[in-house]
Amino acid sequence: MSYFPNSFFSKYIHIFRLSLKNLTFSFSDAIVFFLLFILPFIIAPFGITQFENPKVIIGEAGVLLLLILSVFLTKPSFHYPRRQLLLYFAIIIITIIDIFFFRTHLSFLGNGFRMQGIYLFWFLLLFSLLSAKSSLKNIPWIVYGLLLLIEFIVLFFLPLNESQRYVGTLGEPNALAAFIIFLWPFAFYAIKKFTIREKIGSSLILVIVVAILFLTASRSAAIAFALQILFISLTKYRFSLAKSVLVCVILYMISYAFPFFEHVPYENRGEVWKSALAAGSTHPLLGYGFGNTETALHATAVRLGLPIQYYYVDSAHNIFLDWWVQGGVIGVTLLLTLIYFTINEFIKHNKKREIVLLIGMITTLSFNPASVVGLFGFWWIIGQGLKK
């Protein structure tokens, strides 16, 4: 005769499993938080650059750890919208085609400076799927505020670039500014009630954001910040989310004219865009293959006689042109469709924070080469559109 009925054991086994599940989700959220907000602070003396290379390697290791937690410690969930999953699958198929038919010495691992080849791309897509359940909405606003403050303090102890612009822990002024554009909305939307302390804190956060944007002299980030503030203001005055997004998109498109008024000899953005447009037109269906941007841009710049042929340019300075060069019409269409579905989901479920983040990231990624930090942020946002 048993003195411990099965219900006794079942009860505590259930509690143990529930605790393990909650602990695993906590670990998963911690890894996602690390990849989005702690990874930007990592600087290590290995690789060609102490700023970007360590972030790429540690970022990939973080995604692997996230995968292990998801597969072995929790029951895998595949309850994603089918249409988005099909887009992810199609993107992966394109990269596999690239490996077999468009492979170069750069395509798989990328160049030594950014390491943004197909290998990293797979990790970013995997991260987007695995992090879909990590909304990070329970983290106090002061945590994000402290991260902003730390970055602001640290940038004064790190060297400036050749243009005397502050680069912080990202090693490049526009990359630093893009991280700030991604970071501050988390603090703003984490404030539940605007008491005197929260009002003072949010004001200081905005002051720090403006100060860092000024020190980096990043015009693209300034445009992104202005669009974010505009969206928040429009929704505050009872504009619908759809109308607010439409206004921001129109202004965003107008901002594309700015680079053509630049008169800089080194990596003139207008010339880079011309080279990218022409390069994609040479291979319009599938492009040159992911990871092969720099070879395509250089060959096209030589053919067109553009001055950028004499400089090292490894990005189209625009996420859509990068996809146009690397993936052709099919690649750009897949990316635009994925973004469209993501925005649709955000509007449908009233996700203002995510819309603000997407506006900021798309704008900053439309004018500068992407750092791995910016790419992690972008694909996390896309992943948030996968939740039903």
Solvent accessible surface area in square Angstrom, and as a share of the most:
residue,aa,sasa,rsa
1,M,219,0.98
2,S,82,0.53
3,Y,184,0.70
4,F,114,0.48
5,P,79,0.50
6,N,127,0.65
7,S,77,0.50
8,F,87,0.36
9,F,104,0.43
10,S,63,0.41
11,K,119,0.50
12,Y,116,0.44
13,I,87,0.44
14,H,117,0.52
15,I,78,0.40
16,F,132,0.55
17,R,166,0.61
18,L,88,0.44
19,S,59,0.38
20,L,65,0.33
21,K,101,0.43
22,N,81,0.41
23,L,93,0.46
24,T,2,0.01
25,F,76,0.32
26,S,64,0.41
27,F,102,0.42
28,S,14,0.09
29,D,53,0.28
30,A,58,0.45
31,I,19,0.10
32,V,0,0.00
33,F,34,0.14
34,F,65,0.27
35,L,0,0.00
36,L,4,0.02
37,F,0,0.00
38,I,60,0.30
39,L,0,0.00
40,P,0,0.00
41,F,41,0.17
42,I,34,0.17
43,I,59,0.30
44,A,15,0.12
45,P,130,0.82
46,F,88,0.37
47,G,58,0.56
48,I,112,0.57
49,T,31,0.18
50,Q,82,0.37
51,F,27,0.11
52,E,16,0.07
53,N,3,0.02
54,P,0,0.00
55,K,0,0.00
56,V,0,0.00
57,I,77,0.39
58,I,52,0.26
59,G,0,0.00
60,E,20,0.09
61,A,56,0.43
62,G,10,0.10
63,V,0,0.00
64,L,85,0.42
65,L,94,0.47
66,L,1,0.01
67,L,55,0.28
68,I,88,0.44
69,L,16,0.08
70,S,24,0.16
71,V,69,0.40
72,F,153,0.64
73,L,78,0.39
74,T,27,0.16
75,K,184,0.78
76,P,66,0.41
77,S,35,0.23
78,F,155,0.65
79,H,153,0.68
80,Y,37,0.14
81,P,16,0.10
82,R,193,0.70
83,R,102,0.37
84,Q,1,0.00
85,L,55,0.28
86,L,108,0.54
87,L,19,0.09
88,Y,4,0.01
89,F,126,0.52
90,A,32,0.25
91,I,1,0.00
92,I,58,0.29
93,I,69,0.35
94,I,8,0.04
95,T,0,0.00
96,I,68,0.34
97,I,54,0.28
98,D,0,0.00
99,I,32,0.16
100,F,152,0.64
101,F,157,0.65
102,F,61,0.26
103,R,146,0.53
104,T,55,0.32
105,H,159,0.71
106,L,16,0.08
107,S,1,0.01
108,F,57,0.24
109,L,103,0.51
110,G,14,0.13
111,N,18,0.09
112,G,32,0.31
113,F,101,0.42
114,R,61,0.22
115,M,49,0.22
116,Q,48,0.21
117,G,4,0.03
118,I,0,0.00
119,Y,77,0.29
120,L,2,0.01
121,F,19,0.08
122,W,81,0.28
123,F,19,0.08
124,L,4,0.02
125,L,3,0.02
126,L,49,0.24
127,F,0,0.00
128,S,0,0.00
129,L,36,0.18
130,L,40,0.20
131,S,0,0.00
132,A,1,0.01
133,K,117,0.49
134,S,5,0.03
135,S,26,0.17
136,L,14,0.07
137,K,93,0.39
138,N,151,0.77
139,I,38,0.19
140,P,77,0.48
141,W,30,0.10
142,I,85,0.43
143,V,47,0.27
144,Y,1,0.00
145,G,10,0.10
146,L,90,0.45
147,L,17,0.08
148,L,0,0.00
149,L,72,0.36
150,I,80,0.40
151,E,0,0.00
152,F,49,0.21
153,I,85,0.43
154,V,45,0.26
155,L,0,0.00
156,F,99,0.41
157,F,164,0.69
158,L,39,0.19
159,P,89,0.56
160,L,70,0.35
161,N,32,0.16
162,E,152,0.68
163,S,67,0.43
164,Q,129,0.57
165,R,55,0.20
166,Y,45,0.17
167,V,6,0.03
168,G,0,0.00
169,T,4,0.02
170,L,5,0.03
171,G,27,0.26
172,E,69,0.31
173,P,3,0.02
174,N,21,0.11
175,A,12,0.09
176,L,0,0.00
177,A,0,0.00
178,A,10,0.08
179,F,3,0.01
180,I,0,0.00
181,I,0,0.00
182,F,7,0.03
183,L,0,0.00
184,W,2,0.01
185,P,0,0.00
186,F,2,0.01
187,A,0,0.00
188,F,54,0.23
189,Y,59,0.22
190,A,13,0.10
191,I,13,0.06
192,K,167,0.71
193,K,149,0.63
194,F,87,0.36
195,T,62,0.36
196,I,136,0.69
197,R,164,0.60
198,E,17,0.08
199,K,117,0.50
200,I,99,0.50
201,G,10,0.09
202,S,16,0.10
203,S,60,0.39
204,L,104,0.52
205,I,11,0.05
206,L,64,0.32
207,V,94,0.54
208,I,23,0.12
209,V,0,0.00
210,V,81,0.47
211,A,29,0.22
212,I,0,0.00
213,L,15,0.08
214,F,161,0.67
215,L,37,0.19
216,T,0,0.00
217,A,55,0.43
218,S,4,0.02
219,R,160,0.58
220,S,9,0.05
221,A,0,0.00
222,A,49,0.38
223,I,36,0.18
224,A,0,0.00
225,F,27,0.11
226,A,61,0.47
227,L,9,0.05
228,Q,0,0.00
229,I,61,0.31
230,L,51,0.25
231,F,0,0.00
232,I,26,0.13
233,S,40,0.26
234,L,25,0.13
235,T,17,0.10
236,K,155,0.65
237,Y,158,0.60
238,R,224,0.82
239,F,93,0.39
240,S,54,0.35
241,L,21,0.10
242,A,54,0.42
243,K,126,0.53
244,S,0,0.00
245,V,14,0.08
246,L,106,0.53
247,V,52,0.30
248,C,3,0.02
249,V,64,0.37
250,I,90,0.46
251,L,75,0.37
252,Y,23,0.09
253,M,111,0.50
254,I,101,0.51
255,S,3,0.02
256,Y,51,0.20
257,A,48,0.37
258,F,109,0.46
259,P,3,0.02
260,F,107,0.45
261,F,153,0.64
262,E,28,0.13
263,H,168,0.75
264,V,64,0.37
265,P,105,0.66
266,Y,122,0.46
267,E,37,0.16
268,N,18,0.09
269,R,39,0.14
270,G,3,0.03
271,E,37,0.16
272,V,0,0.00
273,W,9,0.03
274,K,104,0.44
275,S,0,0.00
276,A,0,0.00
277,L,93,0.46
278,A,25,0.19
279,A,0,0.00
280,G,0,0.00
281,S,71,0.46
282,T,69,0.40
283,H,72,0.32
284,P,65,0.41
285,L,114,0.57
286,L,36,0.18
287,G,1,0.01
288,Y,48,0.18
289,G,0,0.00
290,F,10,0.04
291,G,12,0.12
292,N,3,0.01
293,T,9,0.05
294,E,28,0.13
295,T,55,0.32
296,A,1,0.00
297,L,1,0.01
298,H,95,0.43
299,A,56,0.44
300,T,2,0.01
301,A,0,0.00
302,V,76,0.44
303,R,146,0.53
304,L,81,0.40
305,G,50,0.48
306,L,26,0.13
307,P,63,0.39
308,I,5,0.02
309,Q,32,0.14
310,Y,171,0.65
311,Y,76,0.29
312,Y,106,0.40
313,V,12,0.07
314,D,22,0.12
315,S,8,0.05
316,A,0,0.00
317,H,13,0.06
318,N,1,0.01
319,I,12,0.06
320,F,33,0.14
321,L,22,0.11
322,D,23,0.12
323,W,16,0.06
324,W,47,0.16
325,V,0,0.00
326,Q,22,0.10
327,G,0,0.00
328,G,0,0.00
329,V,76,0.43
330,I,66,0.33
331,G,0,0.00
332,V,25,0.14
333,T,72,0.42
334,L,22,0.11
335,L,0,0.00
336,L,89,0.44
337,T,40,0.23
338,L,0,0.00
339,I,11,0.06
340,Y,131,0.50
341,F,33,0.14
342,T,1,0.00
343,I,39,0.20
344,N,61,0.31
345,E,17,0.08
346,F,0,0.00
347,I,49,0.25
348,K,153,0.65
349,H,78,0.35
350,N,94,0.48
351,K,35,0.15
352,K,71,0.30
353,R,17,0.06
354,E,2,0.01
355,I,4,0.02
356,V,0,0.00
357,L,0,0.00
358,L,3,0.02
359,I,23,0.12
360,G,0,0.00
361,M,1,0.00
362,I,20,0.10
363,T,2,0.01
364,T,3,0.02
365,L,6,0.03
366,S,0,0.00
367,F,6,0.02
368,N,10,0.05
369,P,29,0.18
370,A,16,0.13
371,S,10,0.07
372,V,0,0.00
373,V,8,0.05
374,G,6,0.06
375,L,21,0.11
376,F,0,0.00
377,G,1,0.01
378,F,1,0.00
379,W,5,0.02
380,W,0,0.00
381,I,0,0.00
382,I,1,0.01
383,G,0,0.00
384,Q,1,0.00
385,G,1,0.01
386,L,0,0.00
387,K,55,0.23
388,K,168,0.71
